[in-house]
Amino acid sequence: MEPVIDLSKEYGLVLEGGGAKGAYQIGAWKALREAGVKIRGVAGTSVGALNGALICMDDLEQAERLWKTIAYSKVMDVNDELMGRLFDKERMTSEDWRSTLRDIFKVLGEGGADIAPLRRLLEENVDEDRIRNSPVEFYSCTYSVTDHRELDVDMKTVPEGQMQDMLLASSYLPVFKNEKLHGKTYVDGGVTNVLPVNALLERGYENLILIRIFGVGHEKKITIPEGTTVLEIAPRTSLGSILQFDGAKSRRNMRIGYYDAMRMLYGLEGKIYYIEENKEECYYLKQLMQIRPEILDLLLESGKPERESRSALRSYMEVILPRIAADLKLGSGWNYKTLYLAILEASARLLRIGRYRIYTVEELAAAVRKKAADKALTEELPAFAHMI
C-alpha cells in the first residue's frame, strides 16, 4: 500500500483531551510512526498533553506499556475491583451501586479523588531531559483558576523540574482532588480548549493531523487559514468513559486507533472495516450482476416489487437495489461501489468477522462466504447478504 498523504511534509499533531480514551492516540501514533510521518510539533490537552510528552520522547514501547498496564489505581486512589464493576453493568448489583454512590459522595466531600498515583505515573514515565532535547516542539493547554485564564504552555520553556507539574496541571479533572502547584491552582485544560488546534496554528503550522477522542470539554471554534491542510483521525465506535482506566479497554482502544490511522494514511474504504480498494465502478456492477437465479428470486419475493411490465433483472436493478441502499441508509448519492461495500460490510458484521485487519475487497468477500458456510447461517441472514 502507498500512503495517500504527503510524507515529504512535516506535520503538527493535535491531541484532544479525553482521560482514559487516550490510549487511542498512542495506537494512532504507532501507525503514523510506521508510515514515516514527520512530526514537527505536538499540542495536547489533558491526556493529550501526557501522550504528547511520550511522543516527544519517541519511546513507543514505553507508551504502549503504560497504556496496556493502566489501572484505575494508577491514576487515582481507588479500588480497582470496585471501579471495574462500576463500568460492568452485568456485574454491578444494586448493593454495589449503593456502595459506589456512598464512596463517590465521600470522595467528593473530601475534595475529590487523591491523584498521588497519577503523579507517580508521571514521575515513572516522563523524562524531562529527553523532552527538552527532542527535535519535536511540545505545547500543552491548561486553565489557571488562580489567574482566571487559559494557558498555552511551551513545555520546553517551563522552569527546570516543573514539567511534570505542568502536565499534571493540564490533567486536573473535576473529580480529582485539586492541589496547588507552585502557589497556583489549575483545572483540566479541556474546560476551555479540549482540542488545542490554535496552539499550532498561531505558531505557523500549515499541516496538521488531529487525533480525536471526543472527550468532555469545550472545543473552540477555529478559523483555518487558507492553504492549511488539516487531516483527522477519529473513532467511529465508542472508546468508553473518560474514567475507564482499564488495561483491557486501553489495549482495545490502541488497536482501534492504529487501524483508524491506517484508514487515513492509506485511504482505506469501509465504515467499520478497513478495506484496501482500487477497483473501478464497473467491477462493483459486475459483482452485483453476478447473482444466482435462486438469490434473485429470493430478493424479488422478499421485496415484492411492482413487476407488471418489468423483467426480473430490471426489477432487481430499478427496485431491489435502491431498496437495499435505502435499508442500509446510503442516502441519495449511492453508486454501485458504495452499495456493494455496504452490503459486504453489513454481511461481515452480522457474521461477526474480525474487524481489526486490512482486507482487500476479495478477502472480505471470501471471509463472508466461508463464515456463512462454516456456521450454516445462510438462512438466518437478511436477503441482501445472500448476494455476496
matplotlib code that plots the C-alpha trace (Angstrom):
import matplotlib.pyplot as plt

x = [0.0, 1.1, 0.2, -2.2, -0.7, 2.4, 5.3, 7.7, 5.9, 6.3, 3.1, 1.8, 0.0, -3.0, -4.1, -7.5, -8.2, -10.3, -8.9, -8.9, -9.7, -6.2, -4.8, -6.4, -3.9, -0.9, -2.3, -2.7, 0.8, 2.2, 0.7, 2.0, 5.4, 5.5, 4.4, 7.3, 5.2, 7.5, 6.1, 7.5, 5.4, 2.7, 0.0, -2.2, -4.8, -5.1, -4.3, -3.3, -0.5, 0.7, 0.7, 2.4, 5.2, 5.6, 5.6, 8.3, 10.4, 9.8, 9.5, 6.7, 7.4, 7.2, 4.0, 2.4, 3.4, 2.0, -1.4, -1.5, -1.0, -3.1, -5.4, -7.7, -5.4, -2.5, -4.4, -6.3, -6.5, -9.4, -10.2, -9.7, -12.2, -15.0, -14.2, -14.2, -17.7, -18.9, -18.2, -19.6, -23.4, -23.8, -21.7, -23.0, -25.6, -27.9, -25.8, -22.7, -24.5, -25.4, -21.9, -20.3, -22.5, -21.6, -18.0, -18.4, -20.1, -17.5, -14.7, -16.3, -17.0, -13.3, -12.4, -12.1, -10.1, -6.4, -4.2, -0.9, -0.8, -1.0, 1.9, 3.9, 2.9, 4.3, 7.5, 8.0, 7.2, 8.1, 11.7, 12.1, 15.6, 14.6, 11.7, 13.8, 16.4, 13.8, 13.6, 9.8, 8.2, 5.7, 2.8, 0.1, -3.1, -4.4, -6.5, -5.2, -8.0, -5.8, -5.2, -8.6, -7.2, -6.3, -2.6, -0.9, 2.3, 5.5, 6.6, 10.3, 10.4, 8.9, 11.4, 13.6, 12.0, 8.4, 7.5, 5.7, 3.8, 2.6, 1.4, -0.5, -1.9, -3.4, -5.0, -6.9, -10.3, -13.1, -13.4, -9.7, -8.5, -7.0, -3.7, -1.8, 1.2, 3.9, 1.3, -1.4, -4.5, -5.2, -8.0, -8.1, -7.4, -10.5, -12.7, -11.7, -9.8, -10.1, -8.6, -5.8, -5.6, -4.8, -1.6, 0.0, -1.8, -0.7, 2.9, 2.7, 2.0, 0.4, 0.0, -2.0, -3.1, -5.8, -6.3, -9.8, -11.1, -14.2, -13.5, -15.6, -14.8, -15.1, -14.0, -13.0, -14.3, -11.2, -10.8, -8.5, -6.2, -6.3, -3.7, -3.6, -4.0, -6.0, -6.2, -8.2, -8.1, -11.2, -13.0, -16.3, -17.1, -17.3, -14.0, -15.7, -15.7, -13.1, -12.6, -12.5, -8.8, -8.8, -5.9, -8.1, -10.1, -7.0, -5.5, -8.7, -8.6, -5.0, -5.8, -8.8, -6.5, -3.9, -6.4, -8.2, -4.9, -4.2, -7.6, -6.5, -2.9, -3.8, -7.2, -8.9, -12.6, -15.2, -17.2, -16.5, -14.0, -10.7, -10.7, -7.9, -9.8, -8.6, -11.4, -13.3, -17.0, -17.6, -16.1, -18.8, -21.6, -20.3, -20.3, -23.9, -24.9, -23.4, -26.3, -27.5, -31.1, -32.3, -31.0, -32.6, -35.9, -35.4, -34.8, -37.7, -40.0, -38.8, -39.0, -42.4, -41.6, -44.1, -43.4, -46.1, -44.0, -40.6, -38.4, -36.8, -33.5, -35.0, -36.9, -33.7, -31.8, -34.6, -36.4, -34.4, -31.0, -32.4, -34.5, -31.3, -29.5, -32.3, -32.3, -28.5, -29.1, -26.8, -28.6, -29.4, -25.8, -25.1, -23.4, -22.6, -19.3, -20.8, -23.8, -21.6, -19.2, -22.1, -23.7, -20.3, -19.7, -23.2, -22.8, -19.4, -20.7, -23.7, -21.3, -19.0, -16.0, -13.0, -12.7, -9.1, -7.1, -6.8, -8.8, -8.9, -12.5, -11.9, -10.6, -13.5, -16.0, -14.2, -14.3, -18.1, -18.7, -16.5, -18.1, -21.6, -20.8, -19.0, -21.6, -24.6, -26.1, -27.2, -30.9, -30.6, -29.0, -31.1, -31.8, -29.2, -26.4, -27.0, -25.7, -22.1]
y = [0.0, 3.5, 6.4, 9.0, 11.8, 13.7, 12.2, 14.9, 17.4, 18.0, 17.8, 19.3, 16.7, 17.9, 15.6, 16.0, 15.7, 12.7, 10.9, 7.1, 7.3, 8.5, 5.0, 5.5, 8.3, 6.0, 3.4, 6.2, 7.5, 3.9, 3.9, 7.4, 6.4, 3.2, 5.1, 7.6, 10.7, 13.5, 15.2, 18.7, 19.6, 18.3, 20.2, 18.4, 19.0, 16.8, 13.2, 14.6, 16.5, 13.3, 11.4, 14.4, 14.0, 10.3, 11.2, 13.8, 11.1, 8.9, 5.8, 3.8, 0.7, 2.7, 4.4, 1.1, -0.5, 2.4, 2.1, -1.7, -1.9, 1.1, 0.7, 2.9, 2.7, 4.0, 7.3, 7.8, 6.3, 3.9, 0.2, -1.4, -4.2, -1.8, 0.6, -2.3, -3.3, 0.3, 0.0, -3.5, -3.3, -7.0, -7.5, -4.4, -5.4, -2.9, -3.1, -2.3, 0.8, 1.9, 1.3, 3.0, 6.1, 6.3, 6.1, 8.8, 11.2, 10.6, 11.3, 14.5, 15.6, 15.2, 17.4, 14.8, 11.7, 11.6, 11.6, 10.8, 7.7, 9.9, 11.9, 8.7, 7.6, 10.9, 10.5, 7.0, 7.7, 11.3, 12.1, 15.9, 15.9, 13.7, 16.0, 19.2, 17.6, 16.3, 17.9, 17.8, 21.0, 20.5, 22.6, 21.9, 23.6, 24.2, 26.7, 28.7, 29.1, 31.5, 33.8, 33.2, 32.5, 29.7, 28.9, 27.8, 26.4, 25.9, 22.9, 23.3, 26.8, 25.9, 26.1, 23.1, 20.4, 21.7, 19.9, 17.0, 19.5, 21.4, 18.1, 17.4, 21.0, 20.1, 17.0, 18.0, 16.5, 18.0, 14.7, 14.9, 16.5, 19.7, 20.8, 24.0, 23.8, 26.4, 28.5, 28.3, 26.2, 24.7, 22.8, 20.4, 22.3, 20.8, 23.3, 25.9, 24.2, 20.4, 20.3, 22.9, 23.4, 27.1, 26.3, 25.2, 27.5, 30.5, 29.2, 29.0, 25.3, 24.7, 20.9, 19.4, 16.0, 15.9, 12.8, 13.0, 11.0, 13.1, 13.9, 16.1, 19.7, 22.9, 22.8, 26.2, 27.5, 28.0, 29.6, 27.6, 29.8, 29.4, 26.9, 25.0, 21.2, 19.5, 15.7, 13.9, 10.5, 9.8, 6.8, 5.5, 3.5, 4.3, 4.3, 4.1, 6.6, 9.2, 7.5, 3.9, 3.3, -0.4, -2.2, -4.4, -1.4, 0.5, -2.3, -2.4, 1.4, 1.3, -1.2, 0.9, 4.0, 2.1, 1.0, 4.3, 6.0, 3.4, 4.3, 8.0, 7.2, 4.8, 6.0, 2.8, 2.3, 1.0, 2.4, -0.3, -2.5, -1.4, -2.2, -1.7, -0.7, 0.0, -1.2, 0.6, 1.2, -1.5, -4.1, -3.5, -3.5, -6.9, -8.2, -7.1, -8.6, -12.0, -13.1, -16.6, -17.2, -18.5, -15.5, -13.2, -15.0, -14.6, -10.9, -10.4, -12.3, -10.5, -7.1, -7.7, -5.1, -4.0, -6.4, -5.5, -4.7, -5.2, -8.2, -9.9, -8.3, -4.8, -5.1, -6.1, -3.1, -0.5, -1.6, -4.0, -2.3, 1.1, -0.5, -2.2, 1.1, 2.8, 0.0, 0.5, 4.2, 5.2, 8.3, 9.5, 9.7, 6.0, 4.2, 0.5, 0.8, 2.2, -0.2, -3.3, -2.3, -1.5, -4.9, -6.6, -4.8, -5.4, -9.1, -9.3, -7.6, -9.9, -12.9, -11.3, -11.4, -9.7, -6.0, -5.2, -6.2, -4.7, -6.6, -6.4, -6.5, -10.1, -11.1, -9.8, -11.3, -14.6, -14.4, -13.7, -16.8, -19.0, -17.9, -18.3, -21.9, -22.9, -21.6, -22.7, -19.2, -18.6, -18.9, -16.5, -13.7, -10.9, -11.3, -8.9, -10.8, -13.7, -11.5, -11.9]
z = [0.0, -0.7, 1.7, 0.3, 2.4, 1.6, 3.5, 2.4, 4.7, 8.4, 10.4, 13.7, 15.8, 17.9, 20.7, 22.2, 25.9, 27.0, 30.0, 29.7, 26.0, 25.4, 24.6, 21.1, 20.4, 21.1, 18.6, 16.0, 16.6, 16.1, 12.6, 11.8, 13.0, 11.0, 7.8, 8.3, 9.0, 10.2, 13.3, 13.8, 16.9, 19.3, 21.1, 23.6, 26.4, 29.5, 28.5, 25.1, 26.9, 28.6, 25.3, 23.7, 26.2, 25.3, 21.6, 22.2, 23.9, 20.8, 23.0, 21.6, 23.6, 26.9, 25.8, 24.8, 28.1, 30.1, 28.5, 28.3, 32.1, 33.1, 36.0, 38.0, 41.0, 38.8, 38.3, 41.5, 44.9, 44.3, 44.4, 41.0, 41.6, 42.6, 39.7, 37.3, 38.5, 38.1, 34.3, 34.0, 34.2, 34.2, 37.3, 39.1, 41.7, 43.4, 46.6, 44.5, 43.2, 46.7, 48.0, 45.0, 45.4, 49.1, 48.1, 45.4, 47.7, 50.4, 47.9, 46.7, 50.2, 50.9, 48.0, 45.2, 44.4, 45.5, 42.4, 44.1, 41.8, 38.7, 40.0, 40.4, 36.9, 35.5, 37.5, 36.2, 32.6, 31.7, 31.2, 31.2, 29.8, 26.8, 26.1, 26.3, 23.9, 21.5, 18.0, 18.4, 19.8, 22.6, 23.8, 26.4, 27.4, 30.9, 32.8, 35.7, 38.3, 40.2, 37.2, 35.6, 32.2, 29.8, 29.4, 26.2, 27.6, 25.6, 27.7, 26.8, 28.4, 31.8, 34.7, 35.2, 37.3, 36.7, 33.5, 35.3, 37.4, 34.2, 32.7, 35.9, 35.7, 32.3, 33.6, 36.7, 36.0, 38.2, 40.2, 41.2, 44.5, 43.4, 44.9, 44.4, 42.1, 42.8, 44.5, 41.8, 41.3, 37.9, 36.3, 33.3, 30.1, 28.5, 30.3, 27.8, 25.0, 24.7, 21.2, 21.1, 17.3, 17.8, 19.7, 16.4, 14.0, 15.9, 15.6, 11.9, 11.3, 7.9, 8.0, 10.9, 12.0, 14.6, 16.7, 18.1, 21.1, 21.7, 25.4, 27.6, 27.3, 25.2, 21.6, 20.4, 17.1, 15.0, 11.6, 9.5, 7.4, 3.6, 2.4, 5.7, 5.4, 8.3, 8.4, 11.1, 12.7, 14.7, 16.1, 14.6, 17.7, 21.4, 23.3, 26.7, 29.6, 30.3, 33.7, 32.4, 33.2, 32.4, 30.7, 28.5, 27.3, 26.6, 24.6, 22.5, 22.0, 20.9, 18.3, 17.1, 17.0, 14.9, 12.3, 12.1, 11.4, 8.7, 7.2, 7.0, 5.9, 3.1, 2.1, 3.2, 2.4, 4.8, 7.7, 10.2, 8.4, 6.8, 3.1, 0.6, -2.5, -6.0, -8.3, -11.0, -10.7, -13.4, -11.0, -8.5, -11.1, -12.2, -8.6, -8.2, -11.6, -10.9, -8.8, -8.8, -10.1, -6.8, -4.9, -7.4, -6.9, -3.1, -3.4, -5.7, -3.4, -0.2, -1.9, -3.6, -6.3, -8.8, -11.6, -14.1, -17.2, -15.7, -16.3, -13.2, -13.9, -14.5, -11.2, -9.5, -10.8, -10.6, -7.4, -5.3, -5.4, -4.5, -1.7, -0.3, -0.5, 1.5, 4.1, 4.5, 4.8, 1.9, 1.0, -2.5, -3.7, -3.7, -6.5, -7.3, -5.3, -2.2, -2.3, -2.8, 0.0, 2.3, 1.6, 2.2, 5.5, 6.8, 6.0, 7.6, 10.8, 11.0, 10.8, 13.4, 11.2, 12.9, 12.1, 13.0, 10.0, 6.5, 3.9, 0.1, -1.3, -2.4, 1.0, 2.9, 0.5, 0.8, 4.6, 4.5, 2.3, 4.4, 7.7, 6.3, 5.1, 8.3, 10.6, 8.5, 9.0, 5.4, 6.3, 9.2, 7.1, 5.6, 1.9, 0.7, 2.4, 0.0, -2.8, -1.5]

ax = plt.figure().add_subplot(projection="3d")
ax.plot(x, y, z, "-o")
ax.set_aspect("equal")
plt.show()
